[in-house]
Amino acid sequence: MTVRPPADVGMCLDEVDTPALIIDLDAFEANLSRMANASQAAGVRLRPHAKTHKCAIIALRQIALGAVGVCCQKVSEAEALVQGGVRDVLVTNEIVGKRKIAHLAALAREATLGVCVDDADNIAALDSAAAAAGATLDVLVEVDVGAHRCGVAPGAPALALARRIAAARALRFAGLQVYQGSAQHIRDFDERRAAIDAAVEAAGQTVALLSEHDLACRSVTGAGTGTFRFEASSGLYNELQAGSYIFMDADYAQNHGEGGGPFDEFQHSLFVYTTVMSTPEPGRAVVDAGLKASSVDSGLPTVHGMPGVDFVGASDEHGKLVFDAGETSLSLGDRLKLIPGHCDPTVNLYDWYVCVRDGRVQALWPIVARGALL
């Protein structure tokens, strides 16, 4: 059940019910433009990852700025996005199970759909379902370029799968999925670049081998917010899948830029808006945003714009703040903005974005793929 929005368009920010997930539209739009311009300048396609925002409205705004489509991770996410008007979706994941594959194949009659594989039996199942649905699926071979999650080894194992896809009745070989996810949050700039250099080498060897066997890679796709400039300048990747750049989060803020400076490519635009609900003693306060309001898998949220106030602990519905009572005071009813530790799973806790500009609510955007786990 989608719950009622925590705000109405036109109301002042301090009237919004909390906890609420708010977007600073000025920062958000600057982030959209910065990535769109960067990909265009590099001459590569942009296919942002919608698992970050789970919102068809945001996906369409990304496409309006030049993105060729979006990525997602689940069939149910793809269904929600297509229903919202998105016409090109790549599921950057392996889809296993008869029912899920049937849904994916049926969806390919409504939009351009792609999916990743790392197993020959999965290719056969996808082909059978797509043929039965009268559809064609784009299929990419996922190659493990260092993350050690899904994917086959570079070289001959990838070639074997690509050949099976090319020989299938209802599948189209679309290229390689070569995402180095574990590199995204390597803090040191040079170490992060070295991880991508290794990924580029592995991917390049595989592309060359496929070419020797007359298998062209329409897409060599991957990259994330932490590394996209490396892939974009590689001369190999022709599509970028960055997602978190639109929001940023507290974890990405810990990455280092070149020369050891801050990783300041993008601005924080996503916040958990929260209210002080208790001030039990000087130097301590409790807000109404706890574990059910912000994911802490990548660390606790940070308090935006209040450097002397620290978020130090969370229970289900409570967040504990500590501060120097001699320098800072917080009162019952005060409102704060928290920067989530990890934006993607935090978004999945909410039904609505409250979009704010100049202190007023400008729009309410439904998070249509919230809870889309299938």
C-alpha positions, -999 to 999 in steps of 0.1 A, spaced: 0 0 0 13 34 -9 9 57 21 -2 93 18 24 119 9 41 137 39 35 170 23 14 191 -2 27 210 -31 32 247 -21 37 242 16 68 254 35 95 229 42 90 232 80 54 220 75 64 187 60 56 156 81 87 137 92 105 115 86 104 124 49 127 119 20 134 152 4 152 163 -28 169 196 -30 160 203 -66 187 229 -73 215 204 -63 197 175 -80 194 193 -113 230 204 -111 240 167 -107 219 156 -136 235 182 -159 270 175 -147 268 138 -155 250 144 -188 276 169 -199 305 147 -188 293 117 -208 286 138 -239 321 154 -236 336 119 -234 316 106 -264 301 78 -245 264 68 -238 248 73 -204 225 47 -191 220 57 -154 212 31 -128 176 34 -117 181 11 -87 193 43 -70 160 62 -74 133 37 -84 114 65 -99 100 68 -135 99 106 -133 136 108 -125 144 82 -152 125 103 -178 144 134 -167 177 116 -172 166 105 -207 155 140 -215 191 151 -209 205 126 -233 205 92 -215 198 63 -239 178 45 -213 183 33 -177 195 2 -158 178 -17 -130 184 -49 -111 150 -66 -109 123 -76 -134 97 -59 -112 118 -27 -112 118 -29 -150 80 -34 -151 75 -3 -129 97 18 -151 82 7 -184 47 13 -170 60 48 -162 70 55 -198 106 44 -200 112 26 -233 147 12 -229 158 -8 -198 188 -30 -192 185 -54 -162 221 -55 -151 216 -88 -133 211 -125 -139 174 -134 -140 167 -170 -129 133 -188 -125 106 -196 -150 81 -171 -138 105 -142 -136 119 -150 -171 84 -152 -185 76 -117 -171 109 -103 -186 101 -118 -220 66 -104 -220 79 -70 -211 102 -71 -241 72 -67 -263 65 -33 -248 101 -18 -246 137 -26 -255 148 -49 -228 183 -62 -220 196 -87 -194 229 -102 -183 240 -138 -182 269 -159 -169 255 -194 -174 247 -214 -206 215 -229 -190 202 -195 -183 207 -185 -219 186 -215 -230 158 -205 -206 158 -169 -218 157 -180 -254 128 -204 -248 108 -177 -230 115 -150 -255 105 -172 -284 73 -182 -267 64 -146 -260 72 -135 -296 98 -111 -283 135 -105 -287 158 -99 -257 192 -82 -258 216 -103 -238 250 -93 -225 276 -116 -211 286 -105 -176 324 -107 -171 340 -106 -137 365 -78 -140 375 -78 -103 344 -75 -81 341 -113 -77 303 -113 -76 285 -125 -107 302 -130 -141 324 -154 -160 361 -151 -163 374 -129 -191 384 -144 -224 374 -179 -235 345 -184 -210 329 -152 -221 334 -161 -258 316 -194 -252 285 -177 -238 285 -150 -265 285 -177 -292 255 -194 -275 236 -161 -274 244 -153 -311 231 -188 -321 198 -185 -301 164 -180 -318 151 -150 -299 181 -135 -283 205 -108 -296 241 -106 -285 244 -71 -272 279 -70 -257 296 -72 -223 285 -61 -188 319 -52 -172 310 -34 -139 337 -32 -112 314 -26 -83 340 -31 -55 361 -2 -69 334 24 -63 342 31 -27 380 26 -27 389 58 -9 423 65 -25 420 81 -59 451 63 -74 440 29 -60 405 34 -74 420 42 -108 443 12 -107 413 -11 -100 396 2 -131 428 0 -152 428 -37 -144 391 -40 -153 397 -22 -186 426 -46 -194 404 -77 -188 375 -63 -207 397 -52 -236 412 -87 -240 377 -102 -241 365 -77 -266 395 -84 -288 389 -122 -286 352 -118 -295 361 -96 -325 385 -123 -337 354 -146 -338 332 -120 -356 313 -111 -325 310 -74 -322 302 -58 -288 276 -31 -294 279 -23 -257 308 -24 -233 290 -11 -203 296 -6 -167 311 22 -145 297 38 -113 297 72 -96 330 66 -80 349 57 -112 329 69 -142 356 92 -154 381 64 -157 358 42 -178 347 72 -199 383 79 -208 394 43 -214 387 42 -251 369 9 -245 337 15 -225 310 31 -246 283 32 -219 282 44 -183 259 30 -156 265 55 -128 235 59 -105 242 75 -71 255 107 -87 221 122 -87 219 121 -49 253 114 -34 254 100 1 276 101 32 296 71 21 306 85 -13 316 117 4 344 98 20 361 90 -13 391 111 -22 395 131 -54 427 135 -74 456 147 -52 439 136 -20 413 163 -20 375 157 -15 355 138 -40 333 168 -49 321 159 -84 285 161 -72 264 177 -45 243 162 -18 207 165 -30 189 137 -10 181 141 27 161 124 53 141 152 69 136 147 106 123 163 138 138 166 172 114 146 194 132 146 227 160 166 244 165 145 275 197 163 287 222 190 276 242 178 246 219 150 236 188 149 215 166 123 198 151 126 163 122 106 148 144 90 120 159 57 130 166 24 113 133 24 94 141 59 80 177 55 68 198 25 58 230 21 79 247 -7 59 273 18 48 274 37 80 253 61 100 238 92 84 255 126 89 238 158 99 238 183 71 249 219 78 255 213 115 292 203 118 290 202 156 262 177 157 268 140 153 243 112 146 257 84 169 231 57 171 198 44 158 170 21 169 138 13 149 122 48 152 148 69 170 181 85 161 204 97 188 224 130 184 252 143 205 267 178 205 286 203 226 258 220 246 280 250 251 282 257 213 250 242 199 214 239 212 186 218 198 150 222 209 119 201 207 104 204 172 136 215 155 140 202 119 173 187 106 184 172 73 203 139 74 226 127 46 220 89 43 249 66 46 237 47 15 212 63 -8 199 33 -27 184 12 2 173 44 20 152 53 -10 136 18 -8 121 28 26 99 55 12 69 59 -11 74 96 -20 101 121 -28 93 156 -15 109 179 -40 119 213 -25 132 245 -39 136 278 -20 121 264 11 89 252 -5 75 219 -18 75 221 -56 65 185 -64 58 150 -50 73 121 -70 61 86 -64 89 60 -59 71 35 -81 96 7 -78 98 8 -40 100 -28 -27 104 -42 -63 125 -72 -53 112 -98 -77 
